[in-house]
């Protein structure tokens, strides 16, 4: 079963870690890197940082509605979206 995990905030990290420990076929979708702080340096979402450290495939999208979201869902080919 292929799982697509959607998230960006730090509250999703425990769930992502748990899914990773149980499944090998896991893909993560999150928001693209964005400027942050006074220096406006590019910063990845908390979920992306964790997914990269877990060596998971990461897909980025501004929103899931519309064509962009449809492409993410088709690419992932997930049986379950969390």
PDB file of N, CA, C and O in Angstrom:
ATOM      1  N   UNK A   1       0.841  -1.175   0.000  1.00  0.00           N
ATOM      2  CA  UNK A   1       0.000   0.000   0.000  1.00  0.00           C
ATOM      3  C   UNK A   1       0.889   1.243   0.000  1.00  0.00           C
ATOM      4  O   UNK A   1       1.753   1.397   0.863  1.00  0.00           O
ATOM      5  N   UNK A   2       0.674   2.103  -0.951  1.00  0.00           N
ATOM      6  CA  UNK A   2       1.445   3.337  -1.066  1.00  0.00           C
ATOM      7  C   UNK A   2       0.715   4.454  -0.332  1.00  0.00           C
ATOM      8  O   UNK A   2      -0.486   4.644  -0.524  1.00  0.00           O
ATOM      9  N   UNK A   3       1.443   5.202   0.519  1.00  0.00           N
ATOM     10  CA  UNK A   3       0.845   6.253   1.337  1.00  0.00           C
ATOM     11  C   UNK A   3       1.432   7.606   0.953  1.00  0.00           C
ATOM     12  O   UNK A   3       2.643   7.746   0.783  1.00  0.00           O
ATOM     13  N   UNK A   4       0.559   8.596   0.819  1.00  0.00           N
ATOM     14  CA  UNK A   4       0.954   9.984   0.590  1.00  0.00           C
ATOM     15  C   UNK A   4       0.649  10.754   1.866  1.00  0.00           C
ATOM     16  O   UNK A   4      -0.504  10.829   2.289  1.00  0.00           O
ATOM     17  N   UNK A   5       1.675  11.323   2.476  1.00  0.00           N
ATOM     18  CA  UNK A   5       1.524  12.104   3.708  1.00  0.00           C
ATOM     19  C   UNK A   5       1.556  13.578   3.348  1.00  0.00           C
ATOM     20  O   UNK A   5       2.498  14.039   2.704  1.00  0.00           O
ATOM     21  N   UNK A   6       0.538  14.320   3.755  1.00  0.00           N
ATOM     22  CA  UNK A   6       0.452  15.757   3.496  1.00  0.00           C
ATOM     23  C   UNK A   6       0.682  16.508   4.803  1.00  0.00           C
ATOM     24  O   UNK A   6       0.068  16.189   5.822  1.00  0.00           O
ATOM     25  N   UNK A   7       1.558  17.495   4.775  1.00  0.00           N
ATOM     26  CA  UNK A   7       1.775  18.285   5.983  1.00  0.00           C
ATOM     27  C   UNK A   7       2.872  19.302   5.808  1.00  0.00           C
ATOM     28  O   UNK A   7       3.600  19.297   4.815  1.00  0.00           O
ATOM     29  N   UNK A   8       2.982  20.195   6.809  1.00  0.00           N
ATOM     30  CA  UNK A   8       4.049  21.191   6.777  1.00  0.00           C
ATOM     31  C   UNK A   8       4.532  21.555   8.175  1.00  0.00           C
ATOM     32  O   UNK A   8       5.711  21.861   8.355  1.00  0.00           O
ATOM     33  N   UNK A   9       3.652  21.527   9.161  1.00  0.00           N
ATOM     34  CA  UNK A   9       4.006  21.972  10.505  1.00  0.00           C
ATOM     35  C   UNK A   9       4.683  20.913  11.357  1.00  0.00           C
ATOM     36  O   UNK A   9       4.675  19.730  11.016  1.00  0.00           O
ATOM     37  N   UNK A  10       5.269  21.345  12.471  1.00  0.00           N
ATOM     38  CA  UNK A  10       6.001  20.411  13.338  1.00  0.00           C
ATOM     39  C   UNK A  10       5.116  19.373  14.016  1.00  0.00           C
ATOM     40  O   UNK A  10       5.606  18.317  14.417  1.00  0.00           O
ATOM     41  N   UNK A  11       3.827  19.650  14.152  1.00  0.00           N
ATOM     42  CA  UNK A  11       2.924  18.692  14.824  1.00  0.00           C
ATOM     43  C   UNK A  11       2.763  17.399  14.032  1.00  0.00           C
ATOM     44  O   UNK A  11       2.330  16.392  14.591  1.00  0.00           O
ATOM     45  N   UNK A  12       3.098  17.404  12.753  1.00  0.00           N
ATOM     46  CA  UNK A  12       2.980  16.194  11.936  1.00  0.00           C
ATOM     47  C   UNK A  12       4.202  15.289  11.974  1.00  0.00           C
ATOM     48  O   UNK A  12       4.160  14.167  11.467  1.00  0.00           O
ATOM     49  N   UNK A  13       5.280  15.761  12.564  1.00  0.00           N
ATOM     50  CA  UNK A  13       6.523  14.985  12.568  1.00  0.00           C
ATOM     51  C   UNK A  13       6.388  13.637  13.277  1.00  0.00           C
ATOM     52  O   UNK A  13       6.848  12.636  12.727  1.00  0.00           O
ATOM     53  N   UNK A  14       5.783  13.555  14.465  1.00  0.00           N
ATOM     54  CA  UNK A  14       5.650  12.230  15.091  1.00  0.00           C
ATOM     55  C   UNK A  14       4.877  11.230  14.226  1.00  0.00           C
ATOM     56  O   UNK A  14       5.226  10.051  14.171  1.00  0.00           O
ATOM     57  N   UNK A  15       3.839  11.702  13.561  1.00  0.00           N
ATOM     58  CA  UNK A  15       3.056  10.826  12.686  1.00  0.00           C
ATOM     59  C   UNK A  15       3.899  10.373  11.500  1.00  0.00           C
ATOM     60  O   UNK A  15       3.870   9.199  11.129  1.00  0.00           O
ATOM     61  N   UNK A  16       4.640  11.288  10.909  1.00  0.00           N
ATOM     62  CA  UNK A  16       5.506  10.940   9.784  1.00  0.00           C
ATOM     63  C   UNK A  16       6.546   9.900  10.203  1.00  0.00           C
ATOM     64  O   UNK A  16       6.788   8.933   9.480  1.00  0.00           O
ATOM     65  N   UNK A  17       7.152  10.099  11.357  1.00  0.00           N
ATOM     66  CA  UNK A  17       8.154   9.136  11.848  1.00  0.00           C
ATOM     67  C   UNK A  17       7.537   7.758  12.062  1.00  0.00           C
ATOM     68  O   UNK A  17       8.137   6.740  11.719  1.00  0.00           O
ATOM     69  N   UNK A  18       6.342   7.734  12.628  1.00  0.00           N
ATOM     70  CA  UNK A  18       5.675   6.460  12.891  1.00  0.00           C
ATOM     71  C   UNK A  18       5.336   5.749  11.582  1.00  0.00           C
ATOM     72  O   UNK A  18       5.559   4.546  11.448  1.00  0.00           O
ATOM     73  N   UNK A  19       4.801   6.495  10.624  1.00  0.00           N
ATOM     74  CA  UNK A  19       4.489   5.902   9.322  1.00  0.00           C
ATOM     75  C   UNK A  19       5.758   5.368   8.666  1.00  0.00           C
ATOM     76  O   UNK A  19       5.752   4.283   8.085  1.00  0.00           O
ATOM     77  N   UNK A  20       6.825   6.117   8.757  1.00  0.00           N
ATOM     78  CA  UNK A  20       8.098   5.692   8.167  1.00  0.00           C
ATOM     79  C   UNK A  20       8.597   4.402   8.799  1.00  0.00           C
ATOM     80  O   UNK A  20       9.148   3.545   8.107  1.00  0.00           O
ATOM     81  N   UNK A  21       8.412   4.258  10.094  1.00  0.00           N
ATOM     82  CA  UNK A  21       8.881   3.043  10.771  1.00  0.00           C
ATOM     83  C   UNK A  21       8.047   1.817  10.385  1.00  0.00           C
ATOM     84  O   UNK A  21       8.506   0.681  10.509  1.00  0.00           O
ATOM     85  N   UNK A  22       6.820   2.059   9.917  1.00  0.00           N
ATOM     86  CA  UNK A  22       5.916   0.961   9.573  1.00  0.00           C
ATOM     87  C   UNK A  22       5.871   0.664   8.079  1.00  0.00           C
ATOM     88  O   UNK A  22       5.561  -0.461   7.686  1.00  0.00           O
ATOM     89  N   UNK A  23       6.174   1.645   7.246  1.00  0.00           N
ATOM     90  CA  UNK A  23       5.995   1.523   5.796  1.00  0.00           C
ATOM     91  C   UNK A  23       7.249   1.946   5.065  1.00  0.00           C
ATOM     92  O   UNK A  23       7.957   2.854   5.503  1.00  0.00           O
ATOM     93  N   UNK A  24       7.523   1.300   3.966  1.00  0.00           N
ATOM     94  CA  UNK A  24       8.623   1.728   3.113  1.00  0.00           C
ATOM     95  C   UNK A  24       8.113   2.542   1.926  1.00  0.00           C
ATOM     96  O   UNK A  24       8.857   3.344   1.362  1.00  0.00           O
ATOM     97  N   UNK A  25       6.872   2.345   1.548  1.00  0.00           N
ATOM     98  CA  UNK A  25       6.305   3.011   0.385  1.00  0.00           C
ATOM     99  C   UNK A  25       5.542   4.257   0.817  1.00  0.00           C
ATOM    100  O   UNK A  25       4.311   4.286   0.814  1.00  0.00           O
ATOM    101  N   UNK A  26       6.301   5.286   1.189  1.00  0.00           N
ATOM    102  CA  UNK A  26       5.744   6.516   1.742  1.00  0.00           C
ATOM    103  C   UNK A  26       6.299   7.709   0.974  1.00  0.00           C
ATOM    104  O   UNK A  26       7.507   7.823   0.767  1.00  0.00           O
ATOM    105  N   UNK A  27       5.398   8.596   0.556  1.00  0.00           N
ATOM    106  CA  UNK A  27       5.771   9.829  -0.148  1.00  0.00           C
ATOM    107  C   UNK A  27       5.212  10.990   0.652  1.00  0.00           C
ATOM    108  O   UNK A  27       4.141  10.882   1.250  1.00  0.00           O
ATOM    109  N   UNK A  28       5.936  12.101   0.661  1.00  0.00           N
ATOM    110  CA  UNK A  28       5.529  13.277   1.410  1.00  0.00           C
ATOM    111  C   UNK A  28       5.245  14.427   0.445  1.00  0.00           C
ATOM    112  O   UNK A  28       6.018  14.671  -0.481  1.00  0.00           O
ATOM    113  N   UNK A  29       4.134  15.132   0.664  1.00  0.00           N
ATOM    114  CA  UNK A  29       3.822  16.344  -0.088  1.00  0.00           C
ATOM    115  C   UNK A  29       3.711  17.491   0.908  1.00  0.00           C
ATOM    116  O   UNK A  29       3.036  17.377   1.931  1.00  0.00           O
ATOM    117  N   UNK A  30       4.373  18.584   0.600  1.00  0.00           N
ATOM    118  CA  UNK A  30       4.392  19.737   1.491  1.00  0.00           C
ATOM    119  C   UNK A  30       4.515  21.014   0.667  1.00  0.00           C
ATOM    120  O   UNK A  30       4.597  20.969  -0.560  1.00  0.00           O
ATOM    121  N   UNK A  31       4.526  22.140   1.351  1.00  0.00           N
ATOM    122  CA  UNK A  31       4.650  23.427   0.669  1.00  0.00           C
ATOM    123  C   UNK A  31       6.091  23.658   0.238  1.00  0.00           C
ATOM    124  O   UNK A  31       7.013  23.127   0.857  1.00  0.00           O
ATOM    125  N   UNK A  32       6.297  24.450  -0.821  1.00  0.00           N
ATOM    126  CA  UNK A  32       7.664  24.751  -1.270  1.00  0.00           C
ATOM    127  C   UNK A  32       8.423  25.587  -0.232  1.00  0.00           C
ATOM    128  O   UNK A  32       7.822  26.199   0.651  1.00  0.00           O
ATOM    129  N   UNK A  33       9.737  25.598  -0.354  1.00  0.00           N
ATOM    130  CA  UNK A  33      10.551  26.451   0.509  1.00  0.00           C
ATOM    131  C   UNK A  33      10.091  27.895   0.359  1.00  0.00           C
ATOM    132  O   UNK A  33       9.683  28.322  -0.721  1.00  0.00           O
ATOM    133  N   UNK A  34      10.162  28.649   1.472  1.00  0.00           N
ATOM    134  CA  UNK A  34       9.672  30.023   1.462  1.00  0.00           C
ATOM    135  C   UNK A  34      10.616  30.921   2.257  1.00  0.00           C
ATOM    136  O   UNK A  34      11.327  30.448   3.143  1.00  0.00           O
ATOM    137  N   UNK A  35      10.620  32.221   1.938  1.00  0.00           N
ATOM    138  CA  UNK A  35      11.448  33.157   2.695  1.00  0.00           C
ATOM    139  C   UNK A  35      10.982  33.214   4.150  1.00  0.00           C
ATOM    140  O   UNK A  35       9.785  33.173   4.437  1.00  0.00           O
ATOM    141  N   UNK A  36      11.954  33.309   5.063  1.00  0.00           N
ATOM    142  CA  UNK A  36      11.630  33.322   6.481  1.00  0.00           C
ATOM    143  C   UNK A  36      12.606  34.217   7.234  1.00  0.00           C
ATOM    144  O   UNK A  36      13.781  34.309   6.880  1.00  0.00           O
ATOM    145  N   UNK A  37      12.110  34.870   8.266  1.00  0.00           N
ATOM    146  CA  UNK A  37      12.960  35.698   9.120  1.00  0.00           C
ATOM    147  C   UNK A  37      13.298  37.038   8.506  1.00  0.00           C
ATOM    148  O   UNK A  37      12.875  37.360   7.395  1.00  0.00           O
ATOM    149  N   UNK A  38      14.062  37.807   9.245  1.00  0.00           N
ATOM    150  CA  UNK A  38      14.420  39.153   8.791  1.00  0.00           C
ATOM    151  C   UNK A  38      15.281  39.138   7.540  1.00  0.00           C
ATOM    152  O   UNK A  38      15.174  40.025   6.693  1.00  0.00           O
ATOM    153  N   UNK A  39      16.129  38.132   7.425  1.00  0.00           N
ATOM    154  CA  UNK A  39      16.992  38.032   6.249  1.00  0.00           C
ATOM    155  C   UNK A  39      16.291  37.437   5.045  1.00  0.00           C
ATOM    156  O   UNK A  39      16.851  37.384   3.950  1.00  0.00           O
ATOM    157  N   UNK A  40      15.041  36.982   5.257  1.00  0.00           N
ATOM    158  CA  UNK A  40      14.248  36.379   4.188  1.00  0.00           C
ATOM    159  C   UNK A  40      14.991  35.237   3.495  1.00  0.00           C
ATOM    160  O   UNK A  40      14.922  35.095   2.274  1.00  0.00           O
ATOM    161  N   UNK A  41      15.701  34.424   4.280  1.00  0.00           N
ATOM    162  CA  UNK A  41      16.385  33.264   3.720  1.00  0.00           C
ATOM    163  C   UNK A  41      15.369  32.155   3.463  1.00  0.00           C
ATOM    164  O   UNK A  41      14.376  32.035   4.180  1.00  0.00           O
ATOM    165  N   UNK A  42      15.620  31.359   2.453  1.00  0.00           N
ATOM    166  CA  UNK A  42      14.727  30.262   2.104  1.00  0.00           C
ATOM    167  C   UNK A  42      14.737  29.219   3.215  1.00  0.00           C
ATOM    168  O   UNK A  42      15.802  28.817   3.685  1.00  0.00           O
ATOM    169  N   UNK A  43      13.556  28.784   3.633  1.00  0.00           N
ATOM    170  CA  UNK A  43      13.440  27.784   4.691  1.00  0.00           C
ATOM    171  C   UNK A  43      12.456  26.708   4.262  1.00  0.00           C
ATOM    172  O   UNK A  43      11.376  27.001   3.748  1.00  0.00           O
ATOM    173  N   UNK A  44      12.845  25.466   4.482  1.00  0.00           N
ATOM    174  CA  UNK A  44      11.968  24.328   4.186  1.00  0.00           C
ATOM    175  C   UNK A  44      10.980  24.143   5.327  1.00  0.00           C
ATOM    176  O   UNK A  44      11.242  24.543   6.462  1.00  0.00           O
ATOM    177  N   UNK A  45       9.843  23.534   5.016  1.00  0.00           N
ATOM    178  CA  UNK A  45       8.869  23.224   6.064  1.00  0.00           C
ATOM    179  C   UNK A  45       9.463  22.189   7.018  1.00  0.00           C
ATOM    180  O   UNK A  45      10.394  21.467   6.660  1.00  0.00           O
ATOM    181  N   UNK A  46       8.925  22.122   8.218  1.00  0.00           N
ATOM    182  CA  UNK A  46       9.387  21.146   9.201  1.00  0.00           C
ATOM    183  C   UNK A  46       9.244  19.721   8.654  1.00  0.00           C
ATOM    184  O   UNK A  46      10.113  18.871   8.850  1.00  0.00           O
ATOM    185  N   UNK A  47       8.132  19.489   7.969  1.00  0.00           N
ATOM    186  CA  UNK A  47       7.890  18.157   7.412  1.00  0.00           C
ATOM    187  C   UNK A  47       8.907  17.827   6.331  1.00  0.00           C
ATOM    188  O   UNK A  47       9.398  16.699   6.272  1.00  0.00           O
ATOM    189  N   UNK A  48       9.229  18.784   5.478  1.00  0.00           N
ATOM    190  CA  UNK A  48      10.225  18.521   4.436  1.00  0.00           C
ATOM    191  C   UNK A  48      11.579  18.213   5.055  1.00  0.00           C
ATOM    192  O   UNK A  48      12.265  17.288   4.619  1.00  0.00           O
ATOM    193  N   UNK A  49      11.968  18.976   6.063  1.00  0.00           N
ATOM    194  CA  UNK A  49      13.251  18.732   6.721  1.00  0.00           C
ATOM    195  C   UNK A  49      13.312  17.307   7.276  1.00  0.00           C
ATOM    196  O   UNK A  49      14.319  16.615   7.124  1.00  0.00           O
ATOM    197  N   UNK A  50      12.223  16.877   7.922  1.00  0.00           N
ATOM    198  CA  UNK A  50      12.193  15.528   8.489  1.00  0.00           C
ATOM    199  C   UNK A  50      12.179  14.467   7.392  1.00  0.00           C
ATOM    200  O   UNK A  50      12.874  13.455   7.491  1.00  0.00           O
ATOM    201  N   UNK A  51      11.388  14.701   6.347  1.00  0.00           N
ATOM    202  CA  UNK A  51      11.302  13.736   5.241  1.00  0.00           C
ATOM    203  C   UNK A  51      12.657  13.564   4.560  1.00  0.00           C
ATOM    204  O   UNK A  51      13.041  12.445   4.221  1.00  0.00           O
ATOM    205  N   UNK A  52      13.371  14.645   4.362  1.00  0.00           N
ATOM    206  CA  UNK A  52      14.697  14.573   3.747  1.00  0.00           C
ATOM    207  C   UNK A  52      15.639  13.781   4.651  1.00  0.00           C
ATOM    208  O   UNK A  52      16.429  12.969   4.168  1.00  0.00           O
ATOM    209  N   UNK A  53      15.558  14.015   5.962  1.00  0.00           N
ATOM    210  CA  UNK A  53      16.435  13.269   6.878  1.00  0.00           C
ATOM    211  C   UNK A  53      16.097  11.776   6.897  1.00  0.00           C
ATOM    212  O   UNK A  53      16.960  10.942   7.170  1.00  0.00           O
ATOM    213  N   UNK A  54      14.828  11.447   6.604  1.00  0.00           N
ATOM    214  CA  UNK A  54      14.406  10.044   6.536  1.00  0.00           C
ATOM    215  C   UNK A  54      14.597   9.455   5.139  1.00  0.00           C
ATOM    216  O   UNK A  54      14.293   8.286   4.904  1.00  0.00           O
ATOM    217  N   UNK A  55      15.101  10.268   4.221  1.00  0.00           N
ATOM    218  CA  UNK A  55      15.347   9.874   2.826  1.00  0.00           C
ATOM    219  C   UNK A  55      14.071   9.468   2.091  1.00  0.00           C
ATOM    220  O   UNK A  55      14.044   8.495   1.337  1.00  0.00           O
ATOM    221  N   UNK A  56      13.020  10.244   2.335  1.00  0.00           N
ATOM    222  CA  UNK A  56      11.740   9.999   1.662  1.00  0.00           C
ATOM    223  C   UNK A  56      11.626  10.900   0.442  1.00  0.00           C
ATOM    224  O   UNK A  56      12.246  11.962   0.379  1.00  0.00           O
ATOM    225  N   UNK A  57      10.832  10.469  -0.520  1.00  0.00           N
ATOM    226  CA  UNK A  57      10.548  11.307  -1.682  1.00  0.00           C
ATOM    227  C   UNK A  57       9.658  12.463  -1.238  1.00  0.00           C
ATOM    228  O   UNK A  57       8.661  12.253  -0.546  1.00  0.00           O
ATOM    229  N   UNK A  58      10.018  13.689  -1.637  1.00  0.00           N
ATOM    230  CA  UNK A  58       9.258  14.876  -1.249  1.00  0.00           C
ATOM    231  C   UNK A  58       8.734  15.566  -2.499  1.00  0.00           C
ATOM    232  O   UNK A  58       9.490  15.863  -3.425  1.00  0.00           O
ATOM    233  N   UNK A  59       7.431  15.818  -2.513  1.00  0.00           N
ATOM    234  CA  UNK A  59       6.780  16.575  -3.578  1.00  0.00           C
ATOM    235  C   UNK A  59       6.346  17.906  -2.988  1.00  0.00           C
ATOM    236  O   UNK A  59       5.890  17.960  -1.847  1.00  0.00           O
ATOM    237  N   UNK A  60       6.485  18.975  -3.756  1.00  0.00           N
ATOM    238  CA  UNK A  60       6.113  20.295  -3.249  1.00  0.00           C
ATOM    239  C   UNK A  60       5.022  20.909  -4.106  1.00  0.00           C
ATOM    240  O   UNK A  60       5.050  20.825  -5.334  1.00  0.00           O
ATOM    241  N   UNK A  61       4.056  21.532  -3.430  1.00  0.00           N
ATOM    242  CA  UNK A  61       2.963  22.198  -4.129  1.00  0.00           C
ATOM    243  C   UNK A  61       2.429  23.333  -3.273  1.00  0.00           C
ATOM    244  O   UNK A  61       2.402  23.239  -2.046  1.00  0.00           O
ATOM    245  N   UNK A  62       2.009  24.396  -3.921  1.00  0.00           N
ATOM    246  CA  UNK A  62       1.408  25.531  -3.214  1.00  0.00           C
ATOM    247  C   UNK A  62       0.038  25.152  -2.654  1.00  0.00           C
ATOM    248  O   UNK A  62      -0.336  25.553  -1.552  1.00  0.00           O
ATOM    249  N   UNK A  63      -0.696  24.370  -3.440  1.00  0.00           N
ATOM    250  CA  UNK A  63      -2.034  23.956  -3.013  1.00  0.00           C
ATOM    251  C   UNK A  63      -2.431  22.672  -3.721  1.00  0.00           C
ATOM    252  O   UNK A  63      -1.904  22.339  -4.782  1.00  0.00           O
ATOM    253  N   UNK A  64      -3.364  21.963  -3.117  1.00  0.00           N
ATOM    254  CA  UNK A  64      -3.790  20.685  -3.699  1.00  0.00           C
ATOM    255  C   UNK A  64      -4.987  20.827  -4.625  1.00  0.00           C
ATOM    256  O   UNK A  64      -5.315  19.900  -5.365  1.00  0.00           O
ATOM    257  N   UNK A  65      -5.626  21.959  -4.590  1.00  0.00           N
ATOM    258  CA  UNK A  65      -6.751  22.172  -5.504  1.00  0.00           C
ATOM    259  C   UNK A  65      -6.234  22.501  -6.892  1.00  0.00           C
ATOM    260  O   UNK A  65      -5.165  23.092  -7.047  1.00  0.00           O
ATOM    261  N   UNK A  66      -6.992  22.118  -7.881  1.00  0.00           N
ATOM    262  CA  UNK A  66      -6.636  22.457  -9.249  1.00  0.00           C
ATOM    263  C   UNK A  66      -5.648  21.496  -9.886  1.00  0.00           C
ATOM    264  O   UNK A  66      -5.420  20.390  -9.396  1.00  0.00           O
ATOM    265  N   UNK A  67      -5.070  21.943 -10.989  1.00  0.00           N
ATOM    266  CA  UNK A  67      -4.184  21.126 -11.814  1.00  0.00           C
ATOM    267  C   UNK A  67      -2.938  20.668 -11.059  1.00  0.00           C
ATOM    268  O   UNK A  67      -2.537  19.508 -11.165  1.00  0.00           O
ATOM    269  N   UNK A  68      -2.326  21.575 -10.297  1.00  0.00           N
ATOM    270  CA  UNK A  68      -1.105  21.240  -9.575  1.00  0.00           C
ATOM    271  C   UNK A  68      -1.351  20.110  -8.568  1.00  0.00           C
ATOM    272  O   UNK A  68      -0.551  19.179  -8.473  1.00  0.00           O
ATOM    273  N   UNK A  69      -2.427  20.190  -7.837  1.00  0.00           N
ATOM    274  CA  UNK A  69      -2.767  19.149  -6.881  1.00  0.00           C
ATOM    275  C   UNK A  69      -3.072  17.824  -7.563  1.00  0.00           C
ATOM    276  O   UNK A  69      -2.686  16.763  -7.073  1.00  0.00           O
ATOM    277  N   UNK A  70      -3.755  17.887  -8.676  1.00  0.00           N
ATOM    278  CA  UNK A  70      -4.074  16.680  -9.437  1.00  0.00           C
ATOM    279  C   UNK A  70      -2.792  15.980  -9.893  1.00  0.00           C
ATOM    280  O   UNK A  70      -2.695  14.754  -9.842  1.00  0.00           O
ATOM    281  N   UNK A  71      -1.811  16.767 -10.338  1.00  0.00           N
ATOM    282  CA  UNK A  71      -0.535  16.198 -10.775  1.00  0.00           C
ATOM    283  C   UNK A  71       0.187  15.520  -9.615  1.00  0.00           C
ATOM    284  O   UNK A  71       0.776  14.454  -9.794  1.00  0.00           O
ATOM    285  N   UNK A  72       0.147  16.122  -8.433  1.00  0.00           N
ATOM    286  CA  UNK A  72       0.780  15.527  -7.248  1.00  0.00           C
ATOM    287  C   UNK A  72       0.130  14.182  -6.937  1.00  0.00           C
ATOM    288  O   UNK A  72       0.821  13.187  -6.719  1.00  0.00           O
ATOM    289  N   UNK A  73      -1.197  14.159  -6.917  1.00  0.00           N
ATOM    290  CA  UNK A  73      -1.911  12.923  -6.596  1.00  0.00           C
ATOM    291  C   UNK A  73      -1.653  11.830  -7.628  1.00  0.00           C
ATOM    292  O   UNK A  73      -1.485  10.663  -7.274  1.00  0.00           O
ATOM    293  N   UNK A  74      -1.622  12.209  -8.897  1.00  0.00           N
ATOM    294  CA  UNK A  74      -1.351  11.224  -9.952  1.00  0.00           C
ATOM    295  C   UNK A  74       0.076  10.692  -9.849  1.00  0.00           C
ATOM    296  O   UNK A  74       0.307   9.491  -9.986  1.00  0.00           O
ATOM    297  N   UNK A  75       1.023  11.582  -9.610  1.00  0.00           N
ATOM    298  CA  UNK A  75       2.429  11.163  -9.504  1.00  0.00           C
ATOM    299  C   UNK A  75       2.637  10.212  -8.326  1.00  0.00           C
ATOM    300  O   UNK A  75       3.361   9.223  -8.435  1.00  0.00           O
ATOM    301  N   UNK A  76       2.000  10.520  -7.211  1.00  0.00           N
ATOM    302  CA  UNK A  76       2.166   9.703  -6.009  1.00  0.00           C
ATOM    303  C   UNK A  76       1.560   8.316  -6.191  1.00  0.00           C
ATOM    304  O   UNK A  76       2.107   7.332  -5.693  1.00  0.00           O
ATOM    305  N   UNK A  77       0.450   8.229  -6.889  1.00  0.00           N
ATOM    306  CA  UNK A  77      -0.214   6.946  -7.079  1.00  0.00           C
ATOM    307  C   UNK A  77      -0.562   6.275  -5.760  1.00  0.00           C
ATOM    308  O   UNK A  77      -0.479   5.054  -5.627  1.00  0.00           O
ATOM    309  N   UNK A  78      -0.951   7.088  -4.793  1.00  0.00           N
ATOM    310  CA  UNK A  78      -1.180   6.588  -3.436  1.00  0.00           C
ATOM    311  C   UNK A  78      -2.509   5.856  -3.295  1.00  0.00           C
ATOM    312  O   UNK A  78      -3.507   6.191  -3.934  1.00  0.00           O
ATOM    313  N   UNK A  79      -2.479   4.841  -2.431  1.00  0.00           N
ATOM    314  CA  UNK A  79      -3.697   4.132  -2.060  1.00  0.00           C
ATOM    315  C   UNK A  79      -4.381   4.812  -0.878  1.00  0.00           C
ATOM    316  O   UNK A  79      -5.581   4.648  -0.656  1.00  0.00           O
ATOM    317  N   UNK A  80      -3.590   5.579  -0.121  1.00  0.00           N
ATOM    318  CA  UNK A  80      -4.092   6.244   1.080  1.00  0.00           C
ATOM    319  C   UNK A  80      -3.417   7.596   1.210  1.00  0.00           C
ATOM    320  O   UNK A  80      -2.205   7.708   1.021  1.00  0.00           O
ATOM    321  N   UNK A  81      -4.198   8.633   1.533  1.00  0.00           N
ATOM    322  CA  UNK A  81      -3.664   9.976   1.756  1.00  0.00           C
ATOM    323  C   UNK A  81      -3.924  10.350   3.213  1.00  0.00           C
ATOM    324  O   UNK A  81      -5.052  10.275   3.700  1.00  0.00           O
ATOM    325  N   UNK A  82      -2.855  10.754   3.893  1.00  0.00           N
ATOM    326  CA  UNK A  82      -2.969  11.152   5.304  1.00  0.00           C
ATOM    327  C   UNK A  82      -2.541  12.596   5.423  1.00  0.00           C
ATOM    328  O   UNK A  82      -2.552  13.155   6.520  1.00  0.00           O
TER     329      UNK A  82
END
